[in-house]
Amino acid sequence: MNDDVRQKLASLIDLLSCHYLDSHEVEAIVSLCMQTRNEPARTLAKNYGEDAAQVARYDPDGVTAFVIFTELEDYFAVSDTVDELHEQIIDSFDAPTLPEYPYDDNKFETVVDYFEWLDTQLLAHHPKYCLIEFGQSYTHDFQTILVLRDTVDQILALCKDLGIWAERCSA
């Protein structure tokens, strides 16, 4: 069972990082996730401080996602507004750039409308990528990550198997 979980975690971390991490980095994160699954509050406190240990007390099912998010934080775009989120997503790419957030010329009535517009822009400018929501931010922030479009189904299946909340940002 533990070997199966370790393998799924390793695959998930590799996919979330778009294969940028080497095997030693992936294994270090997997080991930390496994320690957290066995001793959540103690491991979180030791590695991230007492405030982080509260996650184990208030959201025991969220500790693995918390560790993955914290360790891969540079890969995430997190914000409490979609325009700030959009700026972070733009900064993820060198070229070609995505269009600026359309402050004066948008028909967004919901966040889903924005995510659908963004997905259209990604398909036009960076078709290999799409945005997913991953884990809980414990605030009202959007917690998203760009992943390779052809791996989304695999990522979502791994998350489901591991009990980690994740979903597509667009339909």
N, C-alpha and C positions, 0 to 999 in steps of 0.2 A: 504493500500500500504506500509506504513512504517513498519508495523508488518511483512509483507512478506519479505521485504528487510532485516530487523533485523534477521529474522529466517534464511534466506539464508546466510547472513554474519556469523552468529553463526555456522552454519553447515560447511561453508567453512573454517573458522578459526580452528574449531575442527579437520577437516580432514587434513588441512595443517600441524597441529602440531601432527598428528598421535595419536590424543586423549590424549596427554600428559598434556594439560592445564585443570585446573579445571573450573567449570562453572563461577566462579567470574572473573577469568582471561579472559575468552572468552568474557564475558559481558562487561568488561572494554574496550576491543579492539573494540567490536561492537559499544559501545557508542561513542568512539572516531571517528570511521568511520562515524557514523551518524552525529556527529557534523561537521565533515569535509565535508560531502556531503551538509550540509546546509550553512556553512560559511567556505569555503575552505581556503582562504588565512589567515584569522584571526586565525582559529584553528591550522593550520600548524605552523604559526609564534609563537603562544602561546606555543605549545607543542614541537616544534623542532627547532625554530629559524627562523629568517628572510630569510636565504638562502633556507630553506625548503618551505617557502611561495611562492617562485618562481615557484614551481611545479604547484600551483593553477593558476598561470598566464600563464604559457607556455604549460601545459598539464592538463587542467581541468578534462579531463576524467580519468587521471591517479592517482588522489589523493587517492582514496580508496586503490588501489594496493600499493601506496607509504606507507600509514599508516600500512597496513597489513605487508608489507615487513619490515618496521622499527620496528614494535612491535615483529615480529617473526624472527628478524635478526639472532639470534643464530641457527635457523633451516636451514638457507640458506647457500649455497656454492656460492661464488661470486668471479670471477677472470677474468682477461683479457686473460689468456692462458689456454688451456685445461689441461696441465700438472699440473699447480697450482690448477685448479679446481679439478683435480683427487686427489691430496693430501688432499684437504679438505673433499672430499667424503670418502676417506679411513679413515680419522680421525673421521668420523661419527659413525664408528662401533668399538666395542671392539674386538670381535672375531666372526667368523673367519675373517681374514683380506682379503681385496681385493688385487689382485696382484698390484705391483707397476706399474707406467706408463711405457709402453714399448718403451723407448727412441730409442733403437737400433734395435728393432724387431717389427716394426709396418708397416702396409700397409695403414695407414690413409691418404687419399688424401683430405678429407673434414672433417669438424667438425661432420657432420652426421655419417661418418665412425667411428669416435671416440665414439659417443653416442651409436651407434649400438654395438660396441665392449664392452662398459661399460655395456649396458643392458644385454649382454650375461654373463658378469662377475657377475652382480647382481643376475641374475637368478641362477647361479651356487653357489654363496656364501651367498646371502641374497635374496631369491626368493620373499619374502613378499614386497620388495621395488622396486620402479622405480623412475627415475628422470624426473622432468618436469621443463620447463622454466616458470617463473611467473613474470608478470609485466615488466616494463621497468627499466633498470639500470641507464639511463640517461648518461651513458658512453658507452664504447665499451665492457663492461664486460658481461660475462655470468652471469645470475642471476637465479640460479636453486635451487630446493628443492627436497629432497627425501620424497616421500609419499608412503603410502601403495598401492601396485599395484592394489588391488581390488577396490580402491576408485578413481582411475584416471578418469574414465568416469564421475563419479558424480562430482568431482572437476571441470573438464572442463565444464560440463553443468552449474554448479553454476557460474563459472567465466563468461561464455557467458551471462547468465541471468543478472549478475551484471555489465556487461560491462568492465570486467577485462581481459586483454590479458594474455593468458596462452596456452601452447601447450606441447605435448609430446616431449621429447628429442630424442626418437628413433621411428622408424616407427612401 
